[in-house]
Amino acid sequence: MLSLVPTPIGNIGDISLRSITLLSEADILLCEDTRVTKKLIHILKERYNTIFKEDQEFISLHSHNEKDFIEKLSPDFFELNVVYASDAGMPGVSDPGQALVAYCLKNNVEFDILPGANAVLTAFVASGFEETQMLFLGFLDHKGSSRSAGLLRALHNGFTTVLYESPHRLEKLLLEIQTEEPTREIFLAKELTKKYQKYLKGTATQALANLDGNFRGEWVVVISAGESQTESAISQKDILALDLPKKVQAKLICKITGENTKVCYNRLLEL
């Protein structure tokens, strides 16, 4: 049998009793990073006096080797008690796990998914945005046209949208949102459930001023719902690239953002 076990995203106290039981009774532990899982097990032994099965086998299973690993699987592998644990959070949410479940469904292998800690839903609820239809896009591509397209999709899909972002690219993302949607309200959550957890809500400009160059930590970015547009819709960036008078640019931008024309025009003059 396969069990997918969520692990704490920061605070060790968030692990469930069922998760502890399954981890302790596993014959084989598939781990996104064996070092992280072994550290978690050590903490569970020390803090909760948990007794783990002897001779547990630890196997590394991450995004780079997942495909090859599953291609070599046979259903009898799951005759043992197999547990998959990602480094932090819910397996299958921006982490490996879904391909294992797909294999089990295809080959009639029994499996179970435990509920647990998840940064997406935690940040979504903490944002206080009342549009409860939510879209999760994970990490945007690092650069190029695919990143631009991903950002437009995040901003113009009609849903509250959740992104993950690394500390190395958070400033870039905020500057992109500031250019594309300067009045859009966003919510930032840093180091969820950890000692230095931080919440910020406002526009991208306000977030940049508040952070003042300190982007360290793991971030979840929640973008309030905007007007839905097709993927081919022209963006503010496209309009600004056209050789048009500022007043014409302002009128066109207001068509897609709903911003007041005079306010938009004054903003363009300051760019």
Secondary structure, DSSP 8 states (H G I E B T S, - for coil): -EEEE-B-SS-GGG--HHHHHHHHH-SEEEESSHHHHHHHHHHHHHHH-----TT-EEEE--TTTHHHHHHT--GGGGGS-EEEE-SSB-TTSSSS-HHHHHHHHHTT--EEE-----HHHHHHHHH--S---EEEEEE--SSHHHHHHHHHHHHSSSSEEEEEE-TTTHHHHHHHHHHH-TT--EEEEESTTSTT-EEEEE-HHHHHHHHTT---S-EEEEE-------TT---HHHHHHS---HHHHHHHHHHHH---HHHHHHHHHH-
